[in-house]
Amino acid sequence: MTNQELMQRDIQHIWHPCTQMKDHETLPIIPIKSAKGIWLYDFDGRKYLDAISSWWVNLFGHSNPYINSKIIEQTKNLEHTLLAGFTHLPAVELAQKLVDITPQGLEKVFFADNGSSAIEVALKMSYHTHKNQGEERSLFLSLSNSYHGETLGALSVGDVALYKSTYRPLLIHNIQTPVPKDKSLEATNEALFALENILKKRGREVSALIIEPLVQGAGGMHMYGAEYIKGAYKLIKEYGIHLIADEIMTGFGRTGTMFACEQANITPDFMTLSKGLTGGYLPLSVVMTKNKIYEAFYCDYGEYKAFLHSHSYTGNPLACSTALATLELFEQEETLKNNKNKSQKIAKNLKKFLNLSNVKSIRQTGMIGAVEMIDYPSSERKGLEVYKYGLENSVLIRPLGNVIYFMPPYIINDDEIDMMMEVAYNGIANIMN
C-alpha cells in the first residue's frame, strides 16, 4: 500500500480534528505505518522526526519496549471493568503513585478519560463543592489567551476568540483576567493588580480560577513566571476561590520540574493531568484534589451531595498500567536530570533564530522551546509553509499560527535536537525568500 492509496481512502470517510478539510485538496495527509523512538514512518518509506511528541503526549518514544511489555502483561489479566463499586490493582497503584509525586495535600484521585473531560470534572467539582457548603458560585475565572480543551465547559474557560464567537450561546459563565505579558516582575505585578481589581468586584461570585501553569500551550506557547502563580493563589484564597491547575500539557517534566506548580511552591485545590500521563499510548486523565474537597461530598445517600460524573472507561486497567510504566521510566532513566542537559541544548540552538529578520522573539521553559515569527497576516499562512518545509526535510513541525515550537519526546539525543532545530531554522529562513 502507498501513501496515496491510503490517503484517498481516508478522505472518503474521516473528518480530521482542527482541520479545514478543503486544505487537503492540495495538502497531502501523511499516513503513518509505524513508529519507533522519535521517528514516524509512512507507507512510502519516508520518516519524520516527531518534534511535537504527537500533540504533546509522547514522552519516552513510540513503541517503547518497557511500556509495550507492561501493556501486553496487563492484557493477559484484565482489559476493563467498571470502577463504580469495583476496583482493580492498576487503578489503586496508580492513584497511590500520583498522590506520592504530586504536590503535598493532593490526596484524592478522580479518573476520567481525556484532558477536556478532566477539565469538566474539575469545574463541576469546584462548583458542586461550594454548593454543598451553602454557596452559589457559578462564575469561573481564567487567564486571557488560555486554552483548556474543546468540550463546552472547557471552551467556556478558554480564551480562543474563534471558539468563543462560534459557540458563545452554549458556554457557561466565565470572565478573564490578564495573563502576564512575559516572565518579568513588572509584567507579573501588572497582572496581579488587574486580578486584584476583578476580585474586589466579583470575587464572591467566583468558584475557581483555572490556569495553565507557566506555559499556555495552544496560546502560542506563551510563558510567564512562577511568581504570578504565588501571588494569584494568595489573592484568590482571600475570597474562598479554588485554584485549578491545568497541568495536562505542563505536567510530567515538560517545564523542568515534574509539575509546573512545584516552581511556585503551592498546592492547587485541583490538578488536572493527562497527555504525558500514559506516555502517549492510551487515553487517560485524572483530577487530583484535596481531602477537604472530597469531604464536602461525603454524606448519607438521601442528602444528594454525591458528585455526579462518570465515564464507561473510567480507570481503564490497560491505561492505568501504561501510566504506571511511564512513571517507572522517570525513575529508571533519571529523566528530569537528563532533561536539564537537553534543555540547555535546545536553549543554545534557540539563540541562532534571532539572526533571522522575520523572527520577533524566542522563549523557553524546560523542554518547551518556541520561536515567534513577525506578525504575518493569518491569510498568508506562513506557519503552514514552515510545516510543509519540515515534512519535506523529515521533521514534523506543527506551528501555532506564527509560532514555531519544539516539544520533542524526552529520548531525543543531541544530534536529533540539532537536526530538528536546523530544519525549523531553514524553514523560517526559506519563507523570507
VMD Tcl script that draws the C-alpha trace (Angstrom):
set ca {
  {0.00 0.00 0.00}
  {1.19 3.54 -0.76}
  {0.62 6.88 0.93}
  {-1.60 7.98 -1.95}
  {-3.83 4.90 -1.76}
  {-4.43 5.22 1.98}
  {-4.91 8.99 1.78}
  {-7.69 8.55 -0.80}
  {-9.47 6.02 1.42}
  {-9.05 8.35 4.42}
  {-10.60 11.35 2.64}
  {-13.71 9.35 1.81}
  {-14.69 8.84 5.45}
  {-12.53 10.61 8.07}
  {-13.20 14.15 9.32}
  {-9.92 15.25 10.88}
  {-9.61 17.42 14.03}
  {-8.51 21.07 13.96}
  {-8.60 20.91 10.18}
  {-10.26 22.71 7.29}
  {-10.75 19.60 5.18}
  {-10.69 21.63 1.94}
  {-6.96 22.19 2.61}
  {-6.38 18.54 1.82}
  {-7.32 19.08 -1.79}
  {-3.73 20.32 -2.11}
  {-2.05 19.44 1.20}
  {-1.35 15.68 1.47}
  {-2.42 13.76 4.56}
  {0.55 11.70 5.77}
  {-0.42 8.07 6.50}
  {1.82 6.64 9.22}
  {2.60 2.94 9.00}
  {4.78 2.55 12.08}
  {6.78 4.46 14.66}
  {9.87 3.81 16.74}
  {11.59 6.12 19.19}
  {11.19 9.70 17.99}
  {10.57 8.65 14.36}
  {7.34 8.20 12.41}
  {7.42 6.11 9.19}
  {4.97 6.43 6.31}
  {3.88 3.87 3.69}
  {6.33 5.19 1.12}
  {9.33 4.57 3.36}
  {9.91 8.18 4.46}
  {10.50 9.06 8.09}
  {9.69 12.13 10.18}
  {11.24 13.29 13.44}
  {8.35 13.83 15.86}
  {9.25 17.32 17.13}
  {5.86 17.81 18.83}
  {5.53 14.45 20.61}
  {2.40 13.70 18.56}
  {0.42 16.57 20.08}
  {2.43 16.76 23.29}
  {1.70 13.27 24.59}
  {4.71 11.10 23.81}
  {7.41 11.18 26.48}
  {9.61 8.10 26.06}
  {9.32 7.42 22.36}
  {6.98 5.46 20.17}
  {6.78 1.71 20.68}
  {8.79 1.89 23.88}
  {9.81 -1.69 24.77}
  {9.18 -1.31 28.51}
  {5.73 0.23 28.13}
  {4.88 -2.33 25.45}
  {5.71 -5.18 27.80}
  {3.55 -3.78 30.60}
  {0.54 -3.41 28.30}
  {0.93 -6.96 26.99}
  {1.23 -8.26 30.54}
  {-1.95 -6.44 31.59}
  {-3.98 -7.77 28.62}
  {-3.42 -11.29 29.93}
  {-5.22 -10.49 33.17}
  {-7.81 -7.73 32.84}
  {-8.65 -5.42 29.94}
  {-11.50 -3.48 31.58}
  {-14.03 -3.44 34.37}
  {-16.29 -0.74 35.70}
  {-14.96 1.47 38.51}
  {-18.33 2.01 40.17}
  {-18.44 -0.34 43.14}
  {-15.43 -2.25 41.77}
  {-11.71 -1.58 41.63}
  {-8.52 -3.18 40.36}
  {-4.82 -3.19 41.15}
  {-3.56 -0.86 38.38}
  {-6.01 1.89 39.40}
  {-5.12 1.58 43.08}
  {-1.38 1.55 42.45}
  {-1.58 4.48 40.04}
  {-3.65 6.56 42.46}
  {-1.15 5.90 45.24}
  {1.77 6.77 42.96}
  {0.17 10.03 41.84}
  {-0.53 11.07 45.41}
  {3.13 10.41 46.20}
  {4.58 12.51 43.37}
  {2.17 15.45 43.13}
  {2.31 18.46 45.49}
  {1.64 17.63 49.12}
  {-2.04 17.79 50.02}
  {-3.44 16.31 46.81}
  {-4.71 13.07 48.29}
  {-7.73 12.03 46.22}
  {-7.78 10.89 42.58}
  {-10.80 11.04 40.27}
  {-10.32 9.19 36.96}
  {-11.55 10.42 33.59}
  {-10.52 9.57 30.04}
  {-9.09 12.68 28.32}
  {-7.91 16.20 29.08}
  {-11.14 18.03 28.29}
  {-13.08 15.59 30.45}
  {-10.71 16.25 33.33}
  {-11.38 19.98 33.00}
  {-15.13 19.32 33.03}
  {-14.72 17.25 36.19}
  {-12.69 19.95 37.94}
  {-15.16 22.71 37.02}
  {-18.17 20.70 38.17}
  {-16.42 19.53 41.30}
  {-15.46 23.08 42.25}
  {-18.97 24.44 41.70}
  {-20.55 21.47 43.49}
  {-18.21 21.84 46.47}
  {-19.35 25.43 47.03}
  {-22.97 24.35 46.54}
  {-22.63 21.61 49.16}
  {-21.21 24.22 51.51}
  {-24.20 26.52 51.00}
  {-22.75 28.93 48.42}
  {-23.89 29.59 44.87}
  {-20.80 30.39 42.79}
  {-21.47 29.77 39.10}
  {-18.78 32.09 37.73}
  {-15.32 30.91 36.67}
  {-12.20 32.99 36.21}
  {-9.43 32.19 33.74}
  {-6.45 33.87 32.10}
  {-6.55 35.75 28.83}
  {-5.03 33.78 25.93}
  {-5.87 30.50 27.68}
  {-6.92 27.13 26.29}
  {-8.32 24.26 28.35}
  {-9.94 21.93 25.82}
  {-12.87 21.81 23.44}
  {-15.86 20.38 25.27}
  {-18.37 23.08 26.22}
  {-17.20 23.64 29.79}
  {-13.56 23.59 28.77}
  {-14.24 26.02 25.91}
  {-16.06 28.31 28.33}
  {-12.97 28.87 30.47}
  {-10.64 29.22 27.50}
  {-9.96 32.42 25.60}
  {-9.73 31.35 21.98}
  {-11.61 34.01 20.02}
  {-12.72 31.73 17.18}
  {-14.24 29.20 19.56}
  {-15.88 31.86 21.70}
  {-17.50 33.66 18.77}
  {-18.81 30.41 17.30}
  {-20.17 28.71 20.43}
  {-20.84 31.63 22.79}
  {-24.58 30.90 23.31}
  {-23.71 27.44 24.61}
  {-20.99 28.39 27.11}
  {-21.05 28.69 30.91}
  {-20.34 31.93 32.78}
  {-16.70 32.94 32.70}
  {-14.55 36.06 32.88}
  {-10.88 36.56 32.04}
  {-8.08 38.24 33.92}
  {-4.92 39.30 32.03}
  {-2.08 36.81 31.80}
  {1.35 38.34 32.50}
  {2.89 39.60 29.25}
  {6.14 37.77 29.97}
  {8.25 36.40 32.84}
  {9.36 39.79 34.16}
  {8.49 41.05 37.64}
  {6.90 44.14 36.11}
  {4.53 42.05 33.99}
  {3.75 39.84 36.99}
  {2.82 42.77 39.22}
  {0.74 44.38 36.48}
  {-1.29 41.18 36.01}
  {-1.72 40.68 39.77}
  {-3.00 44.24 40.11}
  {-5.62 43.55 37.43}
  {-6.63 40.30 39.15}
  {-6.99 42.04 42.49}
  {-9.34 44.63 40.97}
  {-11.52 41.92 39.42}
  {-11.69 40.06 42.73}
  {-12.75 43.19 44.60}
  {-15.75 43.49 42.28}
  {-16.76 39.87 41.72}
  {-14.62 37.66 43.95}
  {-17.56 36.28 45.95}
  {-19.23 35.07 42.74}
  {-16.23 33.07 41.52}
  {-16.00 29.33 42.05}
  {-12.45 28.79 40.76}
  {-9.53 30.35 38.92}
  {-8.16 27.99 36.29}
  {-4.65 28.40 34.88}
  {-2.13 26.65 32.68}
  {0.90 26.99 34.98}
  {3.90 28.72 33.40}
  {3.10 27.89 29.74}
  {-0.08 28.47 27.74}
  {0.18 25.74 25.13}
  {-2.35 26.44 22.39}
  {-1.98 30.15 23.16}
  {1.25 30.24 21.16}
  {3.42 28.73 23.91}
  {3.10 31.99 25.85}
  {5.21 31.83 29.02}
  {5.04 33.64 32.35}
  {6.71 33.36 35.76}
  {6.00 31.30 38.86}
  {5.72 34.48 40.96}
  {2.39 35.21 39.31}
  {1.03 31.83 40.43}
  {2.16 32.51 44.00}
  {0.58 35.95 44.02}
  {-2.67 34.83 42.37}
  {-3.03 31.93 44.81}
  {-2.70 34.27 47.77}
  {-5.25 36.71 46.34}
  {-7.96 34.19 45.48}
  {-7.74 32.47 48.87}
  {-8.93 35.72 50.48}
  {-12.21 35.16 48.61}
  {-12.56 31.41 49.15}
  {-11.87 30.70 45.47}
  {-10.44 27.36 44.33}
  {-7.35 27.12 42.13}
  {-7.50 24.63 39.25}
  {-4.03 23.91 37.84}
  {-4.41 22.59 34.32}
  {-1.21 20.55 34.05}
  {-2.47 18.48 31.14}
  {0.33 19.81 28.94}
  {2.80 21.13 31.53}
  {2.80 18.07 33.78}
  {5.27 15.18 33.83}
  {8.51 17.06 33.36}
  {7.76 19.41 30.46}
  {8.64 22.60 32.35}
  {11.77 21.27 34.07}
  {10.09 20.01 37.23}
  {7.70 17.09 37.45}
  {4.81 19.55 37.72}
  {4.87 23.25 36.90}
  {3.14 24.15 40.18}
  {6.19 22.95 42.07}
  {8.07 26.03 40.83}
  {5.52 28.25 42.60}
  {5.66 26.10 45.75}
  {1.86 25.92 46.04}
  {-0.69 23.12 46.13}
  {-3.74 23.82 43.96}
  {-7.20 22.67 45.02}
  {-7.46 20.70 41.79}
  {-4.79 19.48 39.39}
  {-5.79 18.03 36.02}
  {-3.41 15.56 34.36}
  {-3.49 13.75 31.02}
  {-1.38 13.70 27.80}
  {2.03 12.50 29.05}
  {0.39 10.50 31.85}
  {0.38 7.38 29.66}
  {3.46 8.26 27.66}
  {1.33 8.88 24.57}
  {-0.16 5.40 24.43}
  {-3.76 5.46 25.67}
  {-6.45 7.99 26.67}
  {-6.48 8.61 30.41}
  {-6.84 11.63 32.66}
  {-7.15 12.31 36.35}
  {-8.24 15.12 38.62}
  {-6.18 15.34 41.79}
  {-7.81 17.11 44.72}
  {-7.69 17.63 48.47}
  {-9.40 15.74 51.26}
  {-11.45 18.80 52.22}
  {-12.99 18.83 48.72}
  {-13.75 15.11 48.97}
  {-15.31 15.57 52.40}
  {-17.76 18.16 51.05}
  {-19.45 15.31 49.12}
  {-19.32 12.64 51.83}
  {-22.80 12.07 53.22}
  {-25.74 9.70 53.61}
  {-27.45 8.89 50.32}
  {-30.59 10.92 50.96}
  {-28.67 14.21 51.19}
  {-27.87 14.15 47.44}
  {-24.39 15.57 47.80}
  {-22.65 12.88 45.77}
  {-20.55 14.05 42.84}
  {-22.29 13.41 39.53}
  {-19.83 12.41 36.83}
  {-18.81 9.13 35.20}
  {-17.25 7.56 32.12}
  {-17.63 3.99 30.87}
  {-13.85 3.62 30.62}
  {-13.04 5.35 33.91}
  {-9.79 4.00 35.34}
  {-9.28 1.53 32.47}
  {-6.75 -1.12 33.61}
  {-4.74 -1.02 30.38}
  {-4.40 2.74 30.56}
  {-3.54 2.67 34.28}
  {-0.87 0.02 33.69}
  {0.56 2.14 30.89}
  {0.66 5.18 33.18}
  {2.45 3.18 35.87}
  {5.06 2.03 33.35}
  {5.56 5.63 32.21}
  {6.10 6.83 35.76}
  {8.53 3.96 36.40}
  {10.59 5.11 33.42}
  {11.02 8.54 35.03}
  {12.82 6.88 37.91}
  {14.75 4.31 35.91}
  {16.20 6.81 33.46}
  {16.72 9.88 35.70}
  {14.55 11.75 33.24}
  {14.34 15.14 34.94}
  {18.11 15.26 35.41}
  {18.78 14.30 31.79}
  {16.20 16.78 30.54}
  {18.17 19.65 32.07}
  {21.06 18.91 29.71}
  {18.72 18.61 26.75}
  {17.02 21.86 27.70}
  {20.39 23.57 27.60}
  {20.99 22.13 24.15}
  {17.63 23.48 22.98}
  {18.43 26.88 24.52}
  {21.73 27.07 22.64}
  {20.00 26.29 19.36}
  {17.23 28.80 20.00}
  {19.63 31.74 20.14}
  {20.58 31.49 16.48}
  {16.96 32.10 15.43}
  {17.41 35.73 16.49}
  {19.68 36.11 13.48}
  {16.63 35.87 11.22}
  {14.94 39.17 10.40}
  {11.48 37.58 10.36}
  {11.82 36.27 13.93}
  {10.34 38.50 16.63}
  {11.30 36.56 19.78}
  {12.35 33.25 21.28}
  {11.33 31.71 24.59}
  {11.81 28.52 26.58}
  {10.61 26.76 29.68}
  {12.22 23.38 30.30}
  {11.66 21.02 27.37}
  {9.46 23.53 25.55}
  {11.05 25.94 23.12}
  {9.29 28.48 20.91}
  {10.20 30.83 18.08}
  {7.73 33.60 17.30}
  {7.90 34.98 13.81}
  {6.92 38.55 12.95}
  {3.19 39.28 12.69}
  {2.48 37.86 9.29}
  {-1.20 38.19 8.34}
  {-3.08 34.99 9.11}
  {-4.19 34.84 5.47}
  {-0.58 34.33 4.38}
  {-0.31 31.13 6.46}
  {3.44 31.35 6.88}
  {3.35 28.74 9.63}
  {1.88 26.27 7.14}
  {4.81 26.91 4.84}
  {7.22 26.03 7.64}
  {5.17 22.88 8.32}
  {5.46 21.84 4.66}
  {9.19 22.56 4.63}
  {9.60 20.43 7.74}
  {7.84 17.44 6.18}
  {9.97 17.76 3.04}
  {13.04 17.58 5.29}
  {11.92 14.74 7.59}
  {10.74 16.76 10.60}
  {7.16 17.01 11.88}
  {6.61 20.62 13.00}
  {3.04 21.84 13.60}
  {3.13 25.62 14.14}
  {0.63 27.59 16.19}
  {-0.03 30.44 13.77}
  {3.25 32.36 13.54}
  {4.81 30.43 16.44}
  {7.13 27.51 15.68}
  {7.62 25.37 18.77}
  {9.62 22.35 19.89}
  {8.29 19.77 22.31}
  {10.08 16.50 21.47}
  {10.00 13.17 23.30}
  {12.47 13.05 26.17}
  {14.55 10.35 24.49}
  {15.73 12.76 21.78}
  {19.53 12.97 21.54}
  {21.80 15.95 20.83}
  {22.19 15.23 17.12}
  {18.43 14.92 16.71}
  {17.89 18.21 18.58}
  {20.33 19.87 16.18}
  {18.54 18.39 13.17}
  {15.07 19.33 14.44}
  {16.01 22.93 15.04}
  {18.16 23.33 11.93}
  {15.23 22.26 9.74}
  {12.96 24.73 11.54}
  {15.58 27.47 11.15}
  {15.91 26.82 7.43}
  {12.14 26.64 7.07}
  {11.70 30.08 8.64}
  {14.57 31.48 6.60}
  {13.05 29.99 3.45}
  {9.83 31.99 3.72}
  {11.82 35.27 3.60}
  {12.86 34.49 0.03}
}
mol new
graphics top color blue
foreach p $ca { graphics top sphere $p radius 0.5 }
foreach p [lrange $ca 0 end-1] q [lrange $ca 1 end] { graphics top cylinder $p $q radius 0.2 }
display resetview
